Amino acid sequence: MPSSNPALNARTFENLMVAHEAGTPTMTLEGTAAKTGVLALLVGLSALFTFILLRTGYIGLLYPLMLVGFIGGFAMAFVTIFKKNWAPVTAPMYALLEGLALGVISMVFEAYFPGIVLQATLLTFSVLGAMLLCYYTGLIKATENLKLGVFAAMGGIFLFYMIAMLMQFFGQRPPLIYDSGPFGIIFSLFVIGVAALTLVIDFDFIERGVDMRAPKYMEWYCAFGLMVTLIWLYLEILRLLAKTRIN
């Protein structure tokens, strides 16, 4: 059963040479955690740079930076997924580019709801820590049923967001996504729950990579996969907090 994270799926470790047989270093949990920390730091520094730049009066760069961040980040993600051995270079580039976009988005939310960015950041890492604890204590296990459920939910969420984008293109306001009422908040909580469970599945695939003694560069690749989920989680928490502030 494939993971709901496109970067960390059942084919992630297929066709990889068993690195220890070639006498090369293999990936470890500690190494993957360290690389994840590096990518998180790069995202944060890039976002902070954008945040400060726009705060100091370069407001005309708002949309260009966001477009560069999103388009460039998508391109780097695409390259990383199909060229896993490039991850030591492309994963940091992805983090820096996504940081640009997140900096712009965070500034917009912060302008309307002061203090919301810090809250969203703390909640994101709190969820990460909680899910990591649940996974390693066995409270939540990455069973095939869980993977199937999360994968189905991810597909539904993706389809809903695509429909919402089309509605916005034709000048219609999509339901639930921006609705600050009970249904909108419940929808956001559901999406955040799916993103949190995706972290558990990602942990499971990383652990499988360690057990399979995957090549060392896979630490960067798996760290990249975790960042994809964490950035999604942060944006959804940001959206939820904004809805509660409106009420």
Rosetta blueprint (number, residue, H / E / L):
1 M L
2 P L
3 S L
4 S L
5 N L
6 P L
7 A L
8 L L
9 N L
10 A L
11 R L
12 T L
13 F L
14 E L
15 N L
16 L L
17 M L
18 V L
19 A H
20 H H
21 E H
22 A H
23 G L
24 T L
25 P L
26 T E
27 M L
28 T L
29 L H
30 E H
31 G H
32 T H
33 A H
34 A H
35 K H
36 T H
37 G H
38 V H
39 L H
40 A H
41 L H
42 L H
43 V H
44 G H
45 L H
46 S H
47 A H
48 L H
49 F H
50 T H
51 F H
52 I H
53 L H
54 L H
55 R H
56 T L
57 G L
58 Y L
59 I H
60 G H
61 L H
62 L H
63 Y H
64 P H
65 L H
66 M H
67 L H
68 V H
69 G H
70 F H
71 I H
72 G H
73 G H
74 F H
75 A H
76 M H
77 A H
78 F H
79 V H
80 T H
81 I H
82 F H
83 K L
84 K H
85 N H
86 W H
87 A H
88 P H
89 V H
90 T H
91 A H
92 P H
93 M H
94 Y H
95 A H
96 L H
97 L H
98 E H
99 G H
100 L H
101 A H
102 L H
103 G H
104 V H
105 I H
106 S H
107 M H
108 V H
109 F H
110 E H
111 A H
112 Y H
113 F L
114 P L
115 G L
116 I H
117 V H
118 L H
119 Q H
120 A H
121 T H
122 L H
123 L H
124 T H
125 F H
126 S H
127 V H
128 L H
129 G H
130 A H
131 M H
132 L H
133 L H
134 C H
135 Y H
136 Y H
137 T L
138 G L
139 L L
140 I L
141 K L
142 A L
143 T L
144 E H
145 N H
146 L H
147 K H
148 L H
149 G H
150 V H
151 F H
152 A H
153 A H
154 M H
155 G H
156 G H
157 I H
158 F H
159 L H
160 F H
161 Y H
162 M H
163 I H
164 A H
165 M H
166 L H
167 M H
168 Q H
169 F H
170 F L
171 G L
172 Q L
173 R L
174 P L
175 P L
176 L L
177 I L
178 Y L
179 D L
180 S L
181 G L
182 P H
183 F H
184 G H
185 I H
186 I H
187 F H
188 S H
189 L H
190 F H
191 V H
192 I H
193 G H
194 V H
195 A H
196 A H
197 L H
198 T H
199 L H
200 V H
201 I H
202 D H
203 F H
204 D H
205 F H
206 I H
207 E H
208 R H
209 G H
210 V H
211 D H
212 M L
213 R L
214 A L
215 P E
216 K L
217 Y L
218 M H
219 E H
220 W H
221 Y H
222 C H
223 A H
224 F H
225 G H
226 L H
227 M H
228 V H
229 T H
230 L H
231 I H
232 W H
233 L H
234 Y H
235 L H
236 E H
237 I H
238 L H
239 R H
240 L H
241 L H
242 A H
243 K H
244 T H
245 R H
246 I H
247 N L
